[in-house]
């Protein structure tokens, strides 16, 4: 029987391939090919693992940011609707501040309930501070505990349960819940993933550290933290109205603020700075009637909903004015006193610039990824704070781009670098011209704490400019394809020209002074 010609051809070629001098694959070639295949598969597997690890880290980072945003909103809202804060101090508070003592006899029962609740779940509740609410007999407490992984720390809330509409349900039983997870533990001066935790504290369990660490305010600050301790340090003001998270470590290292960290056994770590500031009785922050999640509202920047907007903020030396003083003393610092700069060792809990930085950082952290923004600080040409973030003066930057959000926050954090009298004066014209020239921008937030040093033509600023300057920009707005809505924020002093500018561009004008920040606080 004849074989099929195609089958016969294939079989003949296969047999002849093994003969010397004939074309085909011998044993050496087969081994090389097999080895190359193994290398290719191995490289592909490694690439997949690297990609998977990168995606996992991105997911962790996104989840960390989303969870933290919700926790900070709750914590901030409760502080702002409170009458005052409760803290533990290393000295007996004065008579007029006795009601702010966290260790006051009146609060022992409710604090012990919180600690007992934590023990029932084999957890720790070490109080950081409390908030005294007008509508509640017992305060709301925030305390240190362990993170869900057990490899880091967390902030828990203990107190009366809250309904979805914001009303409290006060009962005899307190409720305990985690609001901020993954507070980092300090490794070394730079706190990079490759840093190794020192063994100076031995192998003391984190639970024991969390239970025994002290958050006692001395000169309005809690103590600095060292290795394996939580990366969290608090600051308050002399009237116990402010809670601010600050650098938890000593000066001179590369750690600049409290931070979050997702700890894992295999040392894959996601780290993010943790910025937070809130004022008791600052109840004007929340705007009534807005659908939750649709509009972002801050103390300075309200009704933020645009996807294409610019922020033009004052970087002049007058922004160093202290708005909340502490009761202690520290290093010499220079501040703006209204007419001149002065040096003082008195502890300032918050300057105008620091308040702006925290408000802007909080807003930038919450913006949706598809938002395009520009950041510019203005002072005087040639001075430190007359500059823009990256290339955002020419074109808006998508905040969701890789590294963009962190870069914007880093820019904001540099605005208080150096000595205040080198920051510059008040010249907003270049930034305003850029904003009105950009047809891709539909909203501008413009913040300043004083009158310009000069008018648009470098002449002396006078009362006539209060109408002529807004009229100039209103005329430009009339010929734009898309009108620019200008929201103005006057910080520290009223400004008729900024109010007129907002009115003529259908924007909002907001005047902010200490009374606004701490409404009914005294």
Buried (B, 14 or more C-beta within 10 A) or exposed (E): EEEEEEEEEEEEEEEEEEEEEEEEEEEEEEEEEEEEEEEEEEEEEEEEEEEEEEEEBEEBBEBBBEBBEEBBBBBBBBBBBBBBBBBBBEEEBEEEBEBBBBBBEEBEEBBEBBBEBBEEEEBBBBBBBBBBBEEBEBBBBBBBBBBEEEBBBBBBBBBBEBEEEEEBEBEEEBBBEBBBBBBBBBBBBEBEEEBEEEEEEEEEEBBEBBBEBEBBBEBBBBBBBEBBBBBBBBBBBBBBBBBBBBBBBEEEEEBBBBBBBBBBEEEEBBBBBBBBBBBBBBEBBBEEEBEEEEEBBBBBBBBBEBBBBBBBBBBBBBBBBBBBBBBBEBEEBBBBEEEEBEEBEBBBBBBBBBBBBBBBBBBBBBBEEEBBBBBBBBBBEEBBBBBBBBEBBEEBBBBEEEEBBBBBBBBBBBBBEEEBEEBBBBBBBBBBBBBBEBEEBBBBBBBBBBBBBBBBEEEEBEEEBBEEBBEBBBEBBEEBEEBBBBBBBBBBBEBBBBBBBBBBBEBBBBBBEEEBBBBEBE
